[in-house]
């Protein structure tokens, strides 16, 4: 049974999120769970002074590696870009299309000067 008080399952089932973002949330949650299990096993090892089961540890690390790889592939595809950045890109495209090259160069120079003044 899914615990709906956990933020990740709630975010995953919430409407309006693109499928890639939902998968990214699931991956982050799964990665955190495996890291917690490994840390808990290490604490138990320290407390009881017994070694961690090497087969279990290998499977956990392998699963973690595969999840991290899938997450990296999703981010490389661009799913990690925030909507605000996408909106800014779309806004720039619209403005560039509506202005002639000289005006656009002036707007771009003004934006770069403002960016330098504000230390961006």
C-alpha positions in Angstrom: 0.0 0.0 0.0 1.3 3.4 -0.9 1.7 5.9 2.0 0.1 9.1 0.6 1.8 11.2 3.3 5.1 10.7 1.5 5.6 13.6 -0.9 7.0 11.5 -3.8 3.9 9.3 -4.3 1.7 12.3 -4.0 3.7 14.2 -6.6 3.8 11.2 -8.9 0.0 10.7 -8.9 -0.8 14.4 -9.0 -2.3 15.6 -12.3 -0.5 18.0 -14.6 3.1 16.8 -14.3 4.8 15.6 -17.4 5.6 11.9 -17.5 9.4 12.6 -17.4 9.1 14.7 -14.3 7.0 12.1 -12.6 9.7 9.5 -13.4 12.4 11.8 -12.1 10.5 12.1 -8.8 10.1 8.4 -8.6 13.8 7.8 -9.3 14.9 10.4 -6.6 12.6 8.7 -4.1 13.9 5.2 -5.0 17.6 6.4 -4.8 16.9 7.9 -1.4 15.4 4.7 -0.1 18.3 2.6 -1.2 20.8 5.0 0.3 18.9 4.9 3.6 18.9 1.1 3.5 22.7 1.0 2.9 23.2 3.6 5.7 21.0 1.6 8.1 22.8 -1.6 7.3 26.1 0.1 8.0 24.9 1.4 11.3 23.7 -2.1 12.2 27.1 -3.5 11.2 28.9 -1.0 13.4 26.6 -1.7 16.3 26.7 -5.5 16.1 30.2 -5.7 14.7 29.0 -8.1 12.0 29.8 -7.7 8.4 27.1 -6.6 5.9 25.9 -9.4 3.6 28.1 -8.9 0.6 25.5 -10.2 -1.9 22.8 -7.9 -0.5 25.3 -5.0 -0.6 26.3 -5.7 -4.2 22.6 -5.9 -5.3 21.8 -2.6 -3.5 24.8 -0.8 -5.0 24.0 -2.2 -8.5 20.3 -1.0 -8.2 21.5 2.4 -7.0 23.9 2.7 -9.9 21.2 1.8 -12.5 18.8 4.3 -10.9 21.4 7.0 -11.0 22.2 6.2 -14.6 18.5 6.4 -15.6 18.2 9.7 -13.7 21.3 11.1 -15.5 19.8 10.1 -18.9 16.5 11.8 -18.1 18.4 15.0 -17.0 20.5 14.9 -20.2 17.4 14.7 -22.3 16.3 18.0 -20.7 13.5 16.8 -18.4 15.3 18.4 -15.5 14.9 21.9 -16.9 12.4 23.9 -15.0 9.3 25.3 -16.6 10.5 28.8 -15.9 13.6 28.3 -18.0 11.5 26.9 -20.8 9.2 29.9 -20.6 12.2 32.3 -20.7 13.5 30.5 -23.8 10.1 30.8 -25.5 9.8 34.5 -24.5 13.2 35.1 -26.1 12.2 33.3 -29.3 9.1 35.4 -29.6 11.0 38.7 -28.9 13.7 37.8 -31.4 11.1 37.0 -34.1 9.3 40.4 -33.5 12.4 42.6 -33.7 14.8 43.4 -36.5 18.4 42.3 -36.1 19.6 45.8 -35.1 17.0 46.3 -32.4 17.5 42.8 -31.2 21.3 43.5 -30.8 20.5 46.6 -28.8 18.1 44.6 -26.5 20.7 41.9 -26.1 23.5 44.4 -25.3 21.3 46.1 -22.7 20.4 42.8 -21.1 24.1 41.8 -20.9 25.0 45.1 -19.3 22.3 44.8 -16.8 23.4 41.2 -16.0 27.0 42.4 -15.4 25.8 45.2 -13.2 23.8 42.9 -11.1 26.5 40.3 -11.0 24.6 37.5 -12.7 
